[in-house]
Amino acid sequence: MRATLVTLAQATDFDAIAALNIEAYREFADRMSPNVWRGMEVTLRAVEVRAESARFLVLWDQGTIVGSVGYCPAGMGNPEIFPLD
């Protein structure tokens, strides 16, 4: 069994999280028009903006970020996606 570690992401981790996001969703690129994929890619890379209202937790394996999740505390999410109620 390999040792893994979950930590609260630091600003220095945002680029790695963004790259992981792109790789996680790349399979959809060929199912979208190029313009739609570019827009989605911009959104997936916007980790710093998302970190203004979410906390990112990252999963480390042998010094590499291999997973992440953005946690939005109740009432702090994007109201366009998550209604306040």
FIKEPA-898975 format. One record per atom (N, C-alpha, C): residue number from 1; residue in three letters; x, y, z. Coordinates in steps of 0.1 Angstrom, whole numbers, plus 5000, padded with zeros to 4 digits. Each point is the difference from the previous one (the first is absolute). Layout:
<nr: NUM rest: ALA u: X v: Y w: Z> $
...
This chain:
<nr: 1 rest: MET u: 5008 v: 4988 w: 5000> $
<nr: 1 rest: MET u: 4992 v: 5012 w: 5000> $
<nr: 1 rest: MET u: 5009 v: 5012 w: 5000> $
<nr: 2 rest: ARG u: 4997 v: 5010 w: 4992> $
<nr: 2 rest: ARG u: 5007 v: 5012 w: 4999> $
<nr: 2 rest: ARG u: 4995 v: 5011 w: 5009> $
<nr: 3 rest: ALA u: 5009 v: 5007 w: 5006> $
<nr: 3 rest: ALA u: 4996 v: 5011 w: 5009> $
<nr: 3 rest: ALA u: 4995 v: 5012 w: 4992> $
<nr: 4 rest: THR u: 4988 v: 5005 w: 5004> $
<nr: 4 rest: THR u: 4994 v: 5012 w: 4994> $
<nr: 4 rest: THR u: 4997 v: 5010 w: 5011> $
<nr: 5 rest: LEU u: 4998 v: 5012 w: 4997> $
<nr: 5 rest: LEU u: 4998 v: 5011 w: 5009> $
<nr: 5 rest: LEU u: 4990 v: 5009 w: 4995> $
<nr: 6 rest: VAL u: 4990 v: 5004 w: 5008> $
<nr: 6 rest: VAL u: 4991 v: 5011 w: 4996> $
<nr: 6 rest: VAL u: 5003 v: 5012 w: 5008> $
<nr: 7 rest: THR u: 5002 v: 5012 w: 4992> $
<nr: 7 rest: THR u: 5003 v: 5012 w: 5007> $
<nr: 7 rest: THR u: 4991 v: 5011 w: 4994> $
<nr: 8 rest: LEU u: 4999 v: 5011 w: 5007> $
<nr: 8 rest: LEU u: 4993 v: 5012 w: 4995> $
<nr: 8 rest: LEU u: 5010 v: 5006 w: 4989> $
<nr: 9 rest: ALA u: 4994 v: 5003 w: 4989> $
<nr: 9 rest: ALA u: 5009 v: 5005 w: 4989> $
<nr: 9 rest: ALA u: 5005 v: 5014 w: 5003> $
<nr: 10 rest: GLN u: 5012 v: 5003 w: 4995> $
<nr: 10 rest: GLN u: 5006 v: 5013 w: 5001> $
<nr: 10 rest: GLN u: 4999 v: 5007 w: 4987> $
<nr: 11 rest: ALA u: 5002 v: 5013 w: 4999> $
<nr: 11 rest: ALA u: 5000 v: 5007 w: 4987> $
<nr: 11 rest: ALA u: 5010 v: 4994 w: 4990> $
<nr: 12 rest: THR u: 5011 v: 4995 w: 5006> $
<nr: 12 rest: THR u: 5010 v: 4994 w: 4991> $
<nr: 12 rest: THR u: 4995 v: 4987 w: 4994> $
<nr: 13 rest: ASP u: 4989 v: 4994 w: 5004> $
<nr: 13 rest: ASP u: 4995 v: 4988 w: 4995> $
<nr: 13 rest: ASP u: 4990 v: 5002 w: 4989> $
<nr: 14 rest: PHE u: 4996 v: 5013 w: 4998> $
<nr: 14 rest: PHE u: 4989 v: 5002 w: 4990> $
<nr: 14 rest: PHE u: 5003 v: 4996 w: 4986> $
<nr: 15 rest: ASP u: 5012 v: 5002 w: 4995> $
<nr: 15 rest: ASP u: 5003 v: 4996 w: 4987> $
<nr: 15 rest: ASP u: 4999 v: 4985 w: 4998> $
<nr: 16 rest: ALA u: 5005 v: 4993 w: 5010> $
<nr: 16 rest: ALA u: 4999 v: 4985 w: 4999> $
<nr: 16 rest: ALA u: 4985 v: 4995 w: 5001> $
<nr: 17 rest: ILE u: 4992 v: 5007 w: 5008> $
<nr: 17 rest: ILE u: 4986 v: 4997 w: 5000> $
<nr: 17 rest: ILE u: 4994 v: 5002 w: 4987> $
<nr: 18 rest: ALA u: 5003 v: 5012 w: 4994> $
<nr: 18 rest: ALA u: 4994 v: 5003 w: 4987> $
<nr: 18 rest: ALA u: 5004 v: 4990 w: 4989> $
<nr: 19 rest: ALA u: 5013 v: 4996 w: 5000> $
<nr: 19 rest: ALA u: 5004 v: 4990 w: 4990> $
<nr: 19 rest: ALA u: 4993 v: 4987 w: 5002> $
<nr: 20 rest: LEU u: 4998 v: 4996 w: 5013> $
<nr: 20 rest: LEU u: 4993 v: 4988 w: 5003> $
<nr: 20 rest: LEU u: 4985 v: 5001 w: 4995> $
<nr: 21 rest: ASN u: 4994 v: 5011 w: 5002> $
<nr: 21 rest: ASN u: 4986 v: 5003 w: 4995> $
<nr: 21 rest: ASN u: 5000 v: 4997 w: 4985> $
<nr: 22 rest: ILE u: 5009 v: 5006 w: 4993> $
<nr: 22 rest: ILE u: 5000 v: 4999 w: 4985> $
<nr: 22 rest: ILE u: 5001 v: 4985 w: 4996> $
<nr: 23 rest: GLU u: 5010 v: 4993 w: 5006> $
<nr: 23 rest: GLU u: 5001 v: 4986 w: 4997> $
<nr: 23 rest: GLU u: 4988 v: 4992 w: 5003> $
<nr: 24 rest: ALA u: 4993 v: 5003 w: 5011> $
<nr: 24 rest: ALA u: 4988 v: 4993 w: 5005> $
<nr: 24 rest: ALA u: 4989 v: 5001 w: 4990> $
<nr: 25 rest: TYR u: 4999 v: 5012 w: 4993> $
<nr: 25 rest: TYR u: 4989 v: 5003 w: 4991> $
<nr: 25 rest: TYR u: 5004 v: 4999 w: 4985> $
<nr: 26 rest: ARG u: 5013 v: 4998 w: 4997> $
<nr: 26 rest: ARG u: 5004 v: 5000 w: 4986> $
<nr: 26 rest: ARG u: 4992 v: 4990 w: 4991> $
<nr: 27 rest: GLU u: 4995 v: 4989 w: 5006> $
<nr: 27 rest: GLU u: 4993 v: 4990 w: 4992> $
<nr: 27 rest: GLU u: 4987 v: 5006 w: 4993> $
<nr: 28 rest: PHE u: 4995 v: 5012 w: 5006> $
<nr: 28 rest: PHE u: 4989 v: 5006 w: 4994> $
<nr: 28 rest: PHE u: 5003 v: 5010 w: 4989> $
<nr: 29 rest: ALA u: 5012 v: 5003 w: 4998> $
<nr: 29 rest: ALA u: 5004 v: 5010 w: 4991> $
<nr: 29 rest: ALA u: 4996 v: 4997 w: 4986> $
<nr: 30 rest: ASP u: 5001 v: 4987 w: 4996> $
<nr: 30 rest: ASP u: 4996 v: 4996 w: 4986> $
<nr: 30 rest: ASP u: 4985 v: 4999 w: 4998> $
<nr: 31 rest: ARG u: 4993 v: 5001 w: 5011> $
<nr: 31 rest: ARG u: 4985 v: 5000 w: 4999> $
<nr: 31 rest: ARG u: 4994 v: 5014 w: 5000> $
<nr: 32 rest: MET u: 5008 v: 5010 w: 5001> $
<nr: 32 rest: MET u: 4996 v: 5014 w: 5000> $
<nr: 32 rest: MET u: 5006 v: 5007 w: 4988> $
<nr: 33 rest: SER u: 4993 v: 5011 w: 4997> $
<nr: 33 rest: SER u: 5006 v: 5009 w: 4990> $
<nr: 33 rest: SER u: 5013 v: 5006 w: 5006> $
<nr: 34 rest: PRO u: 5009 v: 5004 w: 4992> $
<nr: 34 rest: PRO u: 5013 v: 5006 w: 5005> $
<nr: 34 rest: PRO u: 4997 v: 5012 w: 5009> $
<nr: 35 rest: ASN u: 4990 v: 5008 w: 4996> $
<nr: 35 rest: ASN u: 4997 v: 5012 w: 5008> $
<nr: 35 rest: ASN u: 4994 v: 4996 w: 5014> $
<nr: 36 rest: VAL u: 4992 v: 4990 w: 5001> $
<nr: 36 rest: VAL u: 4994 v: 4996 w: 5012> $
<nr: 36 rest: VAL u: 5011 v: 4994 w: 5009> $
<nr: 37 rest: TRP u: 5009 v: 4992 w: 4994> $
<nr: 37 rest: TRP u: 5011 v: 4994 w: 5008> $
<nr: 37 rest: TRP u: 5009 v: 5011 w: 5005> $
<nr: 38 rest: ARG u: 5003 v: 5010 w: 4992> $
<nr: 38 rest: ARG u: 5009 v: 5011 w: 5005> $
<nr: 38 rest: ARG u: 4993 v: 5007 w: 5012> $
<nr: 39 rest: GLY u: 4987 v: 5002 w: 4999> $
<nr: 39 rest: GLY u: 4993 v: 5006 w: 5012> $
<nr: 39 rest: GLY u: 5001 v: 4992 w: 5012> $
<nr: 40 rest: MET u: 4998 v: 4987 w: 4998> $
<nr: 40 rest: MET u: 5000 v: 4990 w: 5011> $
<nr: 40 rest: MET u: 5014 v: 5000 w: 5006> $
<nr: 41 rest: GLU u: 5010 v: 5000 w: 4992> $
<nr: 41 rest: GLU u: 5014 v: 5000 w: 5004> $
<nr: 41 rest: GLU u: 5003 v: 5012 w: 5009> $
<nr: 42 rest: VAL u: 4995 v: 5012 w: 4995> $
<nr: 42 rest: VAL u: 5002 v: 5012 w: 5008> $
<nr: 42 rest: VAL u: 4994 v: 4998 w: 5014> $
<nr: 43 rest: THR u: 4988 v: 4995 w: 5001> $
<nr: 43 rest: THR u: 4994 v: 4997 w: 5013> $
<nr: 43 rest: THR u: 5008 v: 4990 w: 5008> $
<nr: 44 rest: LEU u: 5004 v: 4990 w: 4994> $
<nr: 44 rest: LEU u: 5008 v: 4990 w: 5007> $
<nr: 44 rest: LEU u: 5013 v: 5005 w: 5006> $
<nr: 45 rest: ARG u: 5006 v: 5010 w: 4993> $
<nr: 45 rest: ARG u: 5012 v: 5005 w: 5004> $
<nr: 45 rest: ARG u: 4999 v: 5012 w: 5011> $
<nr: 46 rest: ALA u: 4987 v: 5004 w: 5002> $
<nr: 46 rest: ALA u: 4998 v: 5011 w: 5009> $
<nr: 46 rest: ALA u: 5000 v: 4996 w: 5015> $
<nr: 47 rest: VAL u: 5010 v: 4993 w: 5004> $
<nr: 47 rest: VAL u: 5001 v: 4995 w: 5014> $
<nr: 47 rest: VAL u: 5002 v: 5012 w: 5010> $
<nr: 48 rest: GLU u: 5008 v: 5010 w: 4996> $
<nr: 48 rest: GLU u: 5002 v: 5011 w: 5009> $
<nr: 48 rest: GLU u: 4987 v: 5007 w: 5003> $
<nr: 49 rest: VAL u: 4992 v: 5002 w: 4989> $
<nr: 49 rest: VAL u: 4987 v: 5007 w: 5002> $
<nr: 49 rest: VAL u: 4991 v: 4991 w: 5009> $
<nr: 50 rest: ARG u: 4999 v: 4987 w: 4997> $
<nr: 50 rest: ARG u: 4992 v: 4991 w: 5008> $
<nr: 50 rest: ARG u: 5004 v: 5000 w: 5015> $
<nr: 51 rest: ALA u: 5013 v: 5002 w: 5002> $
<nr: 51 rest: ALA u: 5006 v: 5000 w: 5014> $
<nr: 51 rest: ALA u: 4995 v: 5012 w: 5008> $
<nr: 52 rest: GLU u: 4994 v: 5010 w: 4994> $
<nr: 52 rest: GLU u: 4995 v: 5011 w: 5007> $
<nr: 52 rest: GLU u: 4987 v: 4996 w: 5008> $
<nr: 53 rest: SER u: 4993 v: 4989 w: 4995> $
<nr: 53 rest: SER u: 4988 v: 4996 w: 5007> $
<nr: 53 rest: SER u: 5000 v: 4985 w: 5004> $
<nr: 54 rest: ALA u: 5011 v: 4993 w: 4997> $
<nr: 54 rest: ALA u: 5001 v: 4986 w: 5003> $
<nr: 54 rest: ALA u: 5014 v: 4997 w: 5006> $
<nr: 55 rest: ARG u: 5000 v: 4989 w: 5007> $
<nr: 55 rest: ARG u: 5013 v: 4995 w: 5005> $
<nr: 55 rest: ARG u: 5004 v: 4988 w: 4992> $
<nr: 56 rest: PHE u: 5012 v: 4999 w: 4995> $
<nr: 56 rest: PHE u: 5004 v: 4989 w: 4993> $
<nr: 56 rest: PHE u: 5008 v: 4990 w: 5008> $
<nr: 57 rest: LEU u: 4996 v: 4988 w: 5000> $
<nr: 57 rest: LEU u: 5008 v: 4989 w: 5007> $
<nr: 57 rest: LEU u: 5007 v: 4993 w: 4989> $
<nr: 58 rest: VAL u: 5012 v: 4996 w: 5002> $
<nr: 58 rest: VAL u: 5008 v: 4993 w: 4990> $
<nr: 58 rest: VAL u: 5005 v: 4987 w: 5005> $
<nr: 59 rest: LEU u: 5000 v: 4990 w: 4992> $
<nr: 59 rest: LEU u: 5005 v: 4987 w: 5003> $
<nr: 59 rest: LEU u: 5014 v: 4998 w: 4994> $
<nr: 60 rest: TRP u: 5010 v: 4998 w: 5008> $
<nr: 60 rest: TRP u: 5014 v: 4998 w: 4996> $
<nr: 60 rest: TRP u: 5004 v: 4986 w: 5000> $
<nr: 61 rest: ASP u: 5007 v: 4996 w: 4990> $
<nr: 61 rest: ASP u: 5006 v: 4987 w: 4999> $
<nr: 61 rest: ASP u: 5015 v: 5001 w: 4995> $
<nr: 62 rest: GLN u: 5009 v: 4997 w: 5008> $
<nr: 62 rest: GLN u: 5014 v: 5001 w: 4997> $
<nr: 62 rest: GLN u: 5004 v: 5014 w: 4995> $
<nr: 63 rest: GLY u: 4995 v: 5010 w: 5006> $
<nr: 63 rest: GLY u: 5004 v: 5014 w: 4997> $
<nr: 63 rest: GLY u: 4992 v: 5006 w: 4988> $
<nr: 64 rest: THR u: 4990 v: 4993 w: 4995> $
<nr: 64 rest: THR u: 4992 v: 5005 w: 4989> $
<nr: 64 rest: THR u: 4986 v: 5001 w: 5004> $
<nr: 65 rest: ILE u: 4993 v: 5011 w: 4996> $
<nr: 65 rest: ILE u: 4986 v: 5001 w: 5002> $
<nr: 65 rest: ILE u: 4993 v: 4990 w: 4990> $
<nr: 66 rest: VAL u: 4992 v: 4991 w: 5005> $
<nr: 66 rest: VAL u: 4993 v: 4990 w: 4992> $
<nr: 66 rest: VAL u: 4985 v: 5002 w: 5001> $
<nr: 67 rest: GLY u: 4995 v: 5009 w: 5008> $
<nr: 67 rest: GLY u: 4986 v: 5002 w: 5001> $
<nr: 67 rest: GLY u: 4997 v: 5013 w: 5008> $
<nr: 68 rest: SER u: 4988 v: 5005 w: 4997> $
<nr: 68 rest: SER u: 4997 v: 5012 w: 5007> $
<nr: 68 rest: SER u: 4984 v: 5001 w: 5001> $
<nr: 69 rest: VAL u: 4996 v: 5008 w: 5010> $
<nr: 69 rest: VAL u: 4986 v: 5002 w: 5001> $
<nr: 69 rest: VAL u: 4998 v: 5015 w: 5005> $
<nr: 70 rest: GLY u: 4990 v: 5007 w: 4995> $
<nr: 70 rest: GLY u: 4997 v: 5013 w: 5005> $
<nr: 70 rest: GLY u: 4988 v: 4999 w: 5009> $
<nr: 71 rest: TYR u: 5002 v: 5005 w: 5012> $
<nr: 71 rest: TYR u: 4989 v: 5000 w: 5010> $
<nr: 71 rest: TYR u: 4995 v: 5014 w: 5002> $
<nr: 72 rest: CYS u: 4987 v: 5002 w: 4998> $
<nr: 72 rest: CYS u: 4994 v: 5013 w: 5002> $
<nr: 72 rest: CYS u: 4991 v: 4999 w: 5013> $
<nr: 73 rest: PRO u: 5004 v: 5007 w: 5010> $
<nr: 73 rest: PRO u: 4992 v: 5000 w: 5012> $
<nr: 73 rest: PRO u: 4985 v: 5004 w: 4997> $
<nr: 74 rest: ALA u: 4991 v: 4996 w: 5008> $
<nr: 74 rest: ALA u: 4986 v: 5004 w: 4997> $
<nr: 74 rest: ALA u: 4998 v: 5015 w: 4999> $
<nr: 75 rest: GLY u: 4993 v: 5004 w: 4990> $
<nr: 75 rest: GLY u: 4998 v: 5014 w: 4998> $
<nr: 75 rest: GLY u: 5011 v: 5007 w: 4993> $
<nr: 76 rest: MET u: 5011 v: 4994 w: 4997> $
<nr: 76 rest: MET u: 5012 v: 5006 w: 4994> $
<nr: 76 rest: MET u: 5002 v: 4996 w: 4985> $
<nr: 77 rest: GLY u: 4991 v: 4991 w: 4995> $
<nr: 77 rest: GLY u: 5002 v: 4995 w: 4986> $
<nr: 77 rest: GLY u: 4995 v: 5011 w: 4990> $
<nr: 78 rest: ASN u: 5002 v: 4997 w: 4987> $
<nr: 78 rest: ASN u: 4996 v: 5009 w: 4990> $
<nr: 78 rest: ASN u: 4985 v: 4999 w: 4999> $
<nr: 79 rest: PRO u: 4992 v: 5010 w: 5002> $
<nr: 79 rest: PRO u: 4985 v: 5000 w: 5000> $
<nr: 79 rest: PRO u: 4994 v: 4996 w: 4986> $
<nr: 80 rest: GLU u: 5008 v: 5002 w: 4990> $
<nr: 80 rest: GLU u: 4996 v: 4996 w: 4987> $
<nr: 80 rest: GLU u: 4999 v: 4985 w: 4998> $
<nr: 81 rest: ILE u: 5009 v: 4993 w: 5008> $
<nr: 81 rest: ILE u: 5000 v: 4985 w: 5000> $
<nr: 81 rest: ILE u: 4993 v: 4994 w: 5012> $
<nr: 82 rest: PHE u: 5002 v: 5006 w: 5011> $
<nr: 82 rest: PHE u: 4994 v: 4995 w: 5013> $
<nr: 82 rest: PHE u: 4991 v: 5011 w: 5006> $
<nr: 83 rest: PRO u: 4987 v: 4998 w: 4999> $
<nr: 83 rest: PRO u: 4991 v: 5010 w: 5006> $
<nr: 83 rest: PRO u: 5003 v: 5001 w: 5015> $
<nr: 84 rest: LEU u: 4998 v: 5012 w: 5005> $
<nr: 84 rest: LEU u: 5004 v: 5003 w: 5014> $
<nr: 84 rest: LEU u: 4992 v: 4992 w: 5009> $
<nr: 85 rest: ASP u: 4988 v: 4996 w: 4997> $
<nr: 85 rest: ASP u: 4992 v: 4992 w: 5009> $
<nr: 85 rest: ASP u: 5004 v: 4985 w: 4999> $
